Amino acid sequence: MAIPRSPVSDRHRDALIAGEVDLSVSLGHPGETNHPEVQAALDRVLAACKEAGVPCGCLANPQNVAERLERGFRVLLSGVTRT
């Protein structure tokens, strides 16, 4: 899957949020955000953002926050589960 450069390198972009669930659907692995192909695509998005100097964000949870930050994500989104 090619990652287009133009949306990442837009000089007016403050950040880019990489949608893992959207990527999983586009790659034929709906909901399998840990699938190797999905993670490879996420790595390509992150690399394109780093190259363009644009902060990249993604979903995060208490179990993967440290890994996400170490990997290079600078914007983390989380949700609240209500029971």
C-alpha positions as CSV (number, residue, x, y, z in Angstrom):
1,M,0.0,0.0,0.0
2,A,1.5,3.3,-1.1
3,I,1.4,6.2,1.4
4,P,0.8,9.4,-0.5
5,R,3.3,12.1,0.3
6,S,1.1,15.2,-0.5
7,P,-1.2,14.9,2.6
8,V,1.8,14.4,4.9
9,S,3.9,17.2,3.4
10,D,1.2,19.9,3.3
11,R,2.9,22.9,4.9
12,H,-0.3,23.8,6.7
13,R,-0.7,20.4,8.4
14,D,-0.2,20.4,12.2
15,A,-0.4,16.7,12.7
16,L,-1.6,13.5,11.0
17,I,-3.6,10.8,12.7
18,A,-3.0,7.3,11.4
19,G,-6.3,5.3,11.5
20,E,-5.3,1.7,12.3
21,V,-8.8,0.4,12.0
22,D,-9.3,2.2,8.7
23,L,-6.0,0.7,7.5
24,S,-7.0,-2.7,8.6
25,V,-10.2,-2.5,6.6
26,S,-8.4,-1.1,3.5
27,L,-5.9,-3.9,3.7
28,G,-8.5,-6.7,4.0
29,H,-8.0,-7.4,7.6
30,P,-11.0,-5.7,9.2
31,G,-10.4,-5.0,12.9
32,E,-7.1,-6.8,13.0
33,T,-5.0,-3.8,13.9
34,N,-2.1,-6.0,15.1
35,H,-1.9,-7.8,11.7
36,P,1.7,-7.5,10.4
37,E,0.5,-5.9,7.1
38,V,-1.4,-3.3,9.1
39,Q,1.5,-2.6,11.3
40,A,3.8,-2.3,8.3
41,A,1.5,0.3,6.7
42,L,1.3,2.2,10.0
43,D,5.1,2.2,10.1
44,R,5.1,3.7,6.5
45,V,2.7,6.4,7.6
46,L,4.9,7.2,10.6
47,A,8.0,7.3,8.5
48,A,6.4,9.7,6.0
49,C,5.4,11.9,8.9
50,K,8.9,11.9,10.4
51,E,10.4,12.7,7.0
52,A,8.0,15.7,6.6
53,G,8.5,16.9,10.2
54,V,4.8,16.3,10.9
55,P,3.8,14.8,14.3
56,C,2.0,11.5,13.8
57,G,-0.8,10.2,16.0
58,C,-2.6,6.9,16.5
59,L,-4.9,5.1,18.9
60,A,-3.4,4.1,22.3
61,N,-4.4,2.3,25.4
62,P,-2.7,1.9,28.8
63,Q,-1.0,-1.3,27.6
64,N,0.7,0.3,24.6
65,V,1.3,3.9,25.4
66,A,5.1,3.5,26.1
67,E,5.5,1.4,22.9
68,R,3.7,4.1,20.9
69,L,5.8,6.9,22.3
70,E,9.0,4.9,21.8
71,R,8.0,4.1,18.2
72,G,7.8,7.8,17.5
73,F,4.1,8.7,17.7
74,R,3.6,12.1,19.3
75,V,-0.2,12.4,19.4
76,L,-2.1,9.6,21.2
77,L,-5.8,9.1,21.2
78,S,-7.7,7.1,23.7
79,G,-11.3,6.4,24.6
80,V,-13.3,5.8,27.6
81,T,-15.2,2.5,28.1
82,R,-18.4,2.8,30.0
83,T,-20.1,-0.2,31.5
